[in-house]
């Protein structure tokens, strides 16, 4: 693998000669600058470009990195502002380049100062699956069979959602053994096997687990200084659960629920208890138990969906109840549908509620 760095200060330059040499493309002006830097210029609305010194031109420079490596490999794209502090690399995003070489640009901030970049092959723990960015329809259509009828847990209006950056998600629900190792306690009502999902955890306890796990992984040097383990947003959860599908389940509509027993523990086959994670078939993204076993807390406050188009939605800023998704061992078959959602107070602990984690960059 050959990784090319941009180890220089990128400064804003806006001379008349540069303006004259730019090529226009649908209102976006691209400038050919030093290696690793890409300049994007946007024309202000209502103003026409002039040949020499267009008054409405707003030039922005962005740092960049050319990555040459194996297509499909996931990289952690990181930066520092001082190469003397190489233990402080901060992750901007996880990227799976579609081609090689691939030009990546740092859109988090214009290049007004000094940043040094690197692309590091990210050796994720084996219990995490990479979820690439993409778009999907969140919620269920009004004619979906067994769509939730209770107005308190409405599955609409359907919203066209874009997840702009890739993230890692737990292949399994957090187990009792994992929870015990991180927090030193196990609140679960169904014991006897450390590989059962942890249950009877409040939303606050789940987020506390994520915070402690983040501290441990940072201290061990396994994640960047700003990467975090956290609960998935509701949009991330449904996007990962659906796995490129728009059917009731990730494996199909299954109108008679005849195939659900291959994928889920629910009231019909659970024996009124949880089961060790990963015993049923995974969805196409390699995630297990996204239907059944235990409901999974999400990051969001509950509210109806916004409808229309949304970019990386995170739910309302305030609320009463937090969302959980995925159905459970005690629930009906329709509760395992990809669009099914419930919610409860973040302080509540229930025998059929647990969680799974996401690993993503925090504040850049």
C-alpha positions, -999 to +999 in steps of 0.1 A: +000+000+000+013+035-009-002+063+011+006+098+000+006+126+026+001+163+023+027+175+048+026+212+041+007+243+050-021+250+026-027+287+022-055+306+005-044+321-028-066+341-050-046+359-077-060+372-109-038+348-129-054+319-110-089+332-117-082+334-154-070+298-155-099+282-137-123+259-155-160+262-149-182+232-143-219+237-136-213+267-113-184+249-095-149+261-103-120+237-099-085+250-096-054+229-101-031+236-071-004+220-051-004+182-046-031+172-021-051+204-023-084+209-041-099+244-045-136+247-048-152+280-057-189+287-056-206+316-074-228+337-052-265+335-062-277+362-086-242+372-098-226+364-131-189+353-134-166+379-148-136+371-170-109+386-147-121+395-112-156+381-106-169+400-075-192+372-065-165+345-064-159+329-030-128+307-031-124+279-006-094+256-003-097+221+012-069+198+022-067+165+005-051+131+003-045+107-026-049+071-014-034+042-033-043+008-019-067-022-021-102-013-032-126-022-005-102-016+024-115+007+051-092+036+061-093+059+090-086+093+076-069+114+103-050+147+108-028+165+133-019+202+133+016+195+146+037+165+136+055+167+170+022+155+185+018+123+166-001+107+195-030+131+189-042+120+154-079+129+151-102+109+128-123+128+103-141+098+087-139+061+079-136+056+042-138+026+018-123+040-014-143+028-045-112+032-068-074+033-065-059+058-065-087+078-048-086+116-041-102+124-008-108+160+004-112+173+039-146+190+038-147+196+076-131+230+073-115+252+047-077+250+046-069+283+064-042+267+086-019+238+088-031+202+088-011+170+082-031+140+070-027+103+069-048+073+058-044+043+080-059+009+073-083+004+102-081-030+118-115-030+134-124-055+160-140-086+146-173-079+162-178-047+142-192-044+106-185-015+083-216+003+071-208+025+041-226+058+033-258+057+012-295+067+010-327+049+019-364+055+026-368+056+064-402+044+078-429+023+062-454+030+035-490+034+046-499+001+029-473-021+046-488-052+062-490-050+100-477-014+100-478+001+135-512+016+140-507+032+174-502+070+169-477+071+197-452+050+176-460+062+141-437+049+114-439+079+091-441+100+071-415+082+050-383+102+047-356+100+021-325+099+043-288+102+033-262+088+056-232+108+044-203+090+061-195+054+068-195+040+104-188+008+122-216-011+139-217-040+163-224-072+146-241-084+177-261-068+206-238-060+235-235-092+256-236-096+293-199-106+293-189-074+274-210-053+297-196-068+328-160-064+315-165-027+309-187-016+338-181-042+364-217-051+368-245-071+350-281-060+355-295-087+333-325-108+344-316-137+321-283-150+333-265-182+329-246-174+297-222-145+291-231-145+254-267-136+260-275-099+252-274-077+282-309-067+293-326-045+318-303-015+309-317+020+308-308+044+280-285+062+305-267+029+314-262+021+277-247+055+270-225+052+301-212+019+288-204+035+255-185+063+272-164+039+293-157+017+263-144+048+244-120+056+272-107+021+274-101+019+236-085+053+234-061+044+262-052+012+245-045+031+213-070+012+193-090+042+182-082+078+174-082+104+201-116+117+190-133+085+179-162+074+200-184+044+208-220+055+210-256+044+204-267+045+167-290+073+156-324+059+147-316+066+110-283+048+112-300+019+129-327+015+103-303+021+074-280-007+087-309-030+095-325-026+060-292-033+043-302-020+008-337-033+010-372-017+012-391-048+022-406-054+056-375-074+066-340-073+052-346-108+038-380-100+021-416-092+029-424-126+044-462-119+045-469-151+066-438-148+088-428-183+077-391-174+074-387-152+104-377-180+128-345-183+108-336-147+116-351-139+150-360-149+185-395-137+192-426-149+211-433-179+189-398-195+193-379-179+222-393-200+250-399-167+270-362-159+274-332-143+256-307-163+237-270-161+230-263-136+202-255-146+167-274-179+166-298-168+138-290-157+103-275-123+098-288-095+075-269-087+043-246-063+062-235-091+086-256-078+115-272-104+138-305-102+158-317-069+142-350-086+146-359-101+180-339-112+210-339-077+227-350-042+216-320-019+210-318+016+224-310+044+199-296+078+204-327+098+194-355+113+213-388+100+199-408+121+174-426+115+141-403+116+111-398+149+093-408+137+059-392+150+027-354+148+025-330+146+054-292+145+058-278+125+087-309+132+109-305+129+147-340+133+159-354+162+179-332+181+203-355+175+233-382+150+242-397+127+268-390+092+254-359+076+238-363+053+208-356+016+207-357-007+177-357-043+165-383-063+183-377-088+212-380-123+225-415-115+240-428-096+210-451-105+181-437-113+146-445-080+132-424-063+159-393-074+141-400-054+109-373-030+098-396+000+103-410-010+137-402+015+165-410+019+202-399+044+228-398+048+266-384+069+293-345+069+293-346+058+329-367+027+323-351-008+326-370-037+308-362-074+305-366-071+267-344-041+260-306-040+254-285-022+228-257-024+202-229+001+196-216+023+168-180+034+163-176+067+145-155+099+146-165+125+172-159+162+169-130+169+144 
